[in-house]
């Protein structure tokens, strides 16, 4: 397994009392697989995602990346080896596109950073290099997310974490970036965890879906199984709300 979570617990203190963001979650992600974490706000999906690159430290349980316990890794070095795309992109506003994308290769000290940047830009549809000298403020929302994806891919990571990367975009742009993501996976097999509240997006982009609720996994499986045979009332309600009965995963 490329990614593993075993009995992971995470509790936060709130004014109303302690809240279990993760309540004993266990999940495996195979090498080259994309698993979507789906659920409503507060279900624990982003907390679980961030445990894999130690942006969140669980209270108990074990998180492994490529069979190595992340607690034994330096968190900075770990994050440089894992691609990470957040909802708003997180680009450095005062840096050009070129400098944003070359950030991780430069930090790691890779000698072929320019070639890696060009390759990553090509993967996201910017092969003509016309965007390299622009700044994030000069780009549309969709273009910024393409740059964020390129930055995450530039150092050729084996793992990519995506936290609702297309959630803030309009429907047309979102569909375009979903197509881009599928094309990237065809060209470069990579292990992915995708957080989304959109079950349609999950069934389109992921190999398996893990439905989360109140810090626990309600159901995990192939999208056809999750959509066609919901294991709980909650999953059935999500499927019904999304109107996905009978749809093919890559339709």
C-alpha positions as CSV (number, residue, x, y, z in Angstrom):
1,X,0.0,0.0,0.0
2,X,1.3,3.5,-0.9
3,X,-0.8,5.1,1.9
4,X,-2.2,3.6,5.0
5,X,-4.1,4.9,8.0
6,X,-4.7,2.6,10.9
7,X,-7.1,3.4,13.8
8,X,-6.4,7.1,13.5
9,X,-7.9,9.3,16.1
10,X,-7.9,13.2,16.2
11,X,-9.8,15.2,18.8
12,X,-10.2,19.0,18.8
13,X,-11.2,21.2,21.7
14,X,-14.1,23.5,21.0
15,X,-16.1,26.0,23.1
16,X,-18.9,23.4,23.1
17,X,-16.6,20.6,24.2
18,X,-14.2,18.1,22.5
19,X,-15.0,17.0,19.0
20,X,-13.7,13.8,17.4
21,X,-12.6,14.9,13.9
22,X,-11.3,11.3,13.3
23,X,-12.7,8.4,15.3
24,X,-10.6,5.4,14.6
25,X,-10.3,5.7,10.8
26,X,-8.5,3.0,8.8
27,X,-8.0,3.2,5.1
28,X,-5.5,1.9,2.5
29,X,-4.6,3.5,-0.9
30,X,-2.9,1.3,-3.4
31,X,0.1,2.5,-5.5
32,X,-1.2,4.4,-8.5
33,X,-4.7,4.5,-7.2
34,X,-6.9,7.6,-6.6
35,X,-9.2,7.4,-3.6
36,X,-11.8,10.2,-3.1
37,X,-12.8,11.2,0.4
38,X,-16.4,12.4,0.3
39,X,-18.6,13.8,2.9
40,X,-20.2,16.9,4.3
41,X,-18.3,19.7,6.1
42,X,-17.0,18.4,9.4
43,X,-16.9,14.8,8.3
44,X,-13.1,14.6,8.9
45,X,-12.0,14.2,5.2
46,X,-9.6,17.2,5.2
47,X,-8.2,16.2,8.6
48,X,-7.5,12.7,7.4
49,X,-5.9,14.0,4.2
50,X,-3.5,16.3,6.2
51,X,-2.4,13.5,8.4
52,X,-0.6,12.0,5.4
53,X,1.8,15.0,5.1
54,X,1.8,15.8,8.9
55,X,-0.1,19.1,8.5
56,X,-2.2,17.4,11.2
57,X,-0.7,15.2,13.9
58,X,-3.2,12.5,15.0
59,X,-3.6,11.8,18.7
60,X,-3.3,8.0,18.1
61,X,-3.0,5.5,15.3
62,X,-0.5,5.0,12.5
63,X,-0.1,6.9,9.2
64,X,2.3,5.4,6.7
65,X,3.5,6.7,3.3
66,X,5.2,4.2,1.1
67,X,5.4,1.7,4.0
68,X,7.2,4.3,6.3
69,X,5.6,5.6,9.5
70,X,5.3,9.4,9.0
71,X,6.1,10.0,12.6
72,X,9.6,8.9,12.0
73,X,10.1,11.3,9.1
74,X,11.1,14.9,9.2
75,X,7.9,16.8,8.5
76,X,9.5,19.3,6.1
77,X,11.2,16.6,4.1
78,X,8.0,14.6,4.0
79,X,6.0,17.5,2.6
80,X,8.6,18.1,-0.1
81,X,8.2,14.5,-1.3
82,X,4.4,14.7,-1.4
83,X,2.5,16.9,-3.9
84,X,-0.2,19.0,-2.3
85,X,-3.0,21.1,-3.9
86,X,-5.4,23.1,-1.9
87,X,-8.7,24.7,-2.8
88,X,-7.3,28.2,-3.4
89,X,-4.0,27.0,-4.9
90,X,-1.8,28.7,-2.3
91,X,0.5,30.3,-4.8
92,X,3.1,32.9,-3.7
93,X,1.4,36.1,-5.0
94,X,4.7,38.0,-5.4
95,X,6.4,35.2,-7.4
96,X,6.0,34.5,-11.1
97,X,4.4,31.3,-12.3
98,X,7.9,29.9,-13.2
99,X,9.2,30.5,-9.7
100,X,6.1,29.1,-8.0
101,X,6.3,25.9,-10.0
102,X,10.1,25.4,-9.5
103,X,9.7,25.9,-5.7
104,X,10.0,22.3,-4.6
105,X,12.7,21.2,-7.1
106,X,14.7,24.2,-5.9
107,X,14.2,23.4,-2.2
108,X,15.2,19.8,-2.8
109,X,18.2,20.9,-4.9
110,X,17.3,18.9,-8.1
111,X,19.8,19.8,-10.8
112,X,17.3,19.6,-13.7
113,X,14.7,22.0,-12.2
114,X,14.1,23.8,-15.5
115,X,13.3,20.6,-17.3
116,X,11.0,19.4,-14.5
117,X,9.2,22.7,-14.5
118,X,8.7,22.6,-18.3
119,X,7.4,19.0,-18.0
120,X,4.9,19.9,-15.2
121,X,3.7,22.9,-17.1
122,X,3.1,20.7,-20.2
123,X,1.1,18.2,-18.1
124,X,-1.4,20.9,-17.1
125,X,-1.8,22.4,-20.5
126,X,0.8,25.3,-20.4
127,X,3.3,23.8,-22.8
128,X,3.9,27.0,-24.8
129,X,5.5,28.7,-21.7
130,X,3.5,31.9,-22.3
131,X,2.4,32.0,-18.6
132,X,5.8,31.6,-17.0
133,X,6.5,35.3,-16.5
134,X,3.0,36.1,-15.2
135,X,2.0,36.6,-11.6
136,X,-0.9,34.8,-9.9
137,X,-3.0,38.0,-9.9
138,X,-2.8,38.0,-13.7
139,X,-4.4,34.6,-14.0
140,X,-7.9,33.4,-13.8
141,X,-9.0,31.0,-11.0
142,X,-8.7,28.0,-13.3
143,X,-5.3,29.0,-14.5
144,X,-4.1,29.5,-10.9
145,X,-5.3,25.9,-10.1
146,X,-3.4,24.6,-13.1
147,X,-0.3,26.3,-11.8
148,X,-0.9,24.9,-8.4
149,X,-1.2,21.4,-9.9
150,X,2.1,22.0,-11.9
151,X,3.8,23.0,-8.7
152,X,2.6,19.9,-6.9
153,X,3.9,17.7,-9.8
154,X,7.2,19.4,-10.6
155,X,9.4,17.3,-8.3
156,X,7.8,14.1,-9.6
157,X,6.2,13.0,-6.3
158,X,4.8,9.5,-6.0
159,X,1.9,10.8,-3.9
160,X,-0.5,13.7,-4.6
161,X,-2.9,15.1,-2.0
162,X,-5.8,17.3,-3.3
163,X,-8.0,19.2,-0.9
164,X,-11.1,20.3,-2.9
165,X,-8.9,21.6,-5.7
166,X,-11.7,22.4,-8.1
167,X,-14.4,23.4,-5.5
168,X,-14.2,27.2,-5.9
169,X,-14.4,27.2,-9.7
170,X,-17.4,27.7,-12.0
171,X,-18.9,24.7,-13.6
172,X,-17.3,25.0,-17.0
173,X,-13.8,25.6,-15.6
174,X,-14.2,22.9,-13.1
175,X,-15.1,20.4,-15.8
176,X,-12.0,21.5,-17.8
177,X,-9.7,20.9,-14.8
178,X,-11.3,17.6,-14.1
179,X,-10.4,16.6,-17.7
180,X,-6.9,17.9,-17.1
181,X,-6.5,15.9,-13.9
182,X,-7.6,12.7,-15.7
183,X,-5.1,13.3,-18.5
184,X,-2.3,13.9,-16.0
185,X,-3.1,10.5,-14.3
186,X,-3.0,8.8,-17.7
187,X,0.4,10.3,-18.5
188,X,1.9,9.9,-15.0
189,X,0.6,7.2,-12.7
190,X,0.5,8.7,-9.2
191,X,-1.1,7.7,-5.9
192,X,-3.8,10.3,-5.2
193,X,-6.2,11.2,-2.3
194,X,-8.8,13.6,-3.4
195,X,-11.1,15.5,-0.9
196,X,-14.4,16.6,-2.3
197,X,-17.9,17.2,-1.2
198,X,-19.1,16.4,-4.7
199,X,-20.0,12.8,-5.2
200,X,-20.3,13.3,-9.0
201,X,-16.7,14.6,-9.1
202,X,-15.6,11.6,-6.9
203,X,-17.2,9.0,-9.2
204,X,-15.7,10.7,-12.3
205,X,-12.1,11.1,-11.0
206,X,-11.5,8.4,-8.5
207,X,-10.9,4.6,-8.6
208,X,-12.6,4.2,-5.2
209,X,-14.7,6.4,-3.0
210,X,-14.6,6.6,0.8
211,X,-17.7,8.2,2.3
212,X,-17.0,9.9,5.6
213,X,-19.3,11.0,8.4
214,X,-18.6,12.3,11.8
215,X,-14.9,11.2,11.7
216,X,-15.6,7.7,10.5
217,X,-15.7,5.9,7.1
218,X,-19.3,4.9,6.4
219,X,-18.5,3.0,3.2
220,X,-15.5,2.5,0.9
221,X,-15.4,0.8,-2.4
222,X,-15.5,1.0,-6.2
223,X,-17.7,3.9,-7.2
224,X,-20.1,1.5,-8.9
225,X,-20.5,-0.3,-5.6
226,X,-20.9,2.8,-3.5
227,X,-23.4,4.4,-5.9
228,X,-25.2,1.2,-6.8
229,X,-25.3,-0.4,-3.4
230,X,-25.1,2.2,-0.6
231,X,-24.2,0.4,2.6
232,X,-26.0,2.9,5.0
233,X,-28.9,5.3,5.0
234,X,-26.4,8.2,5.0
235,X,-24.6,7.0,1.8
236,X,-28.0,6.3,0.1
237,X,-29.0,9.9,0.9
238,X,-25.8,11.3,-0.6
239,X,-26.3,9.2,-3.7
240,X,-29.9,10.3,-4.0
241,X,-29.0,14.0,-3.6
242,X,-26.3,13.7,-6.3
243,X,-28.7,12.0,-8.7
244,X,-26.1,9.4,-9.6
245,X,-28.1,6.2,-9.9
246,X,-27.3,4.4,-13.1
247,X,-24.5,6.8,-14.2
248,X,-21.2,5.4,-15.5
249,X,-18.2,6.5,-13.5
250,X,-16.5,8.2,-16.5
251,X,-19.6,9.4,-18.2
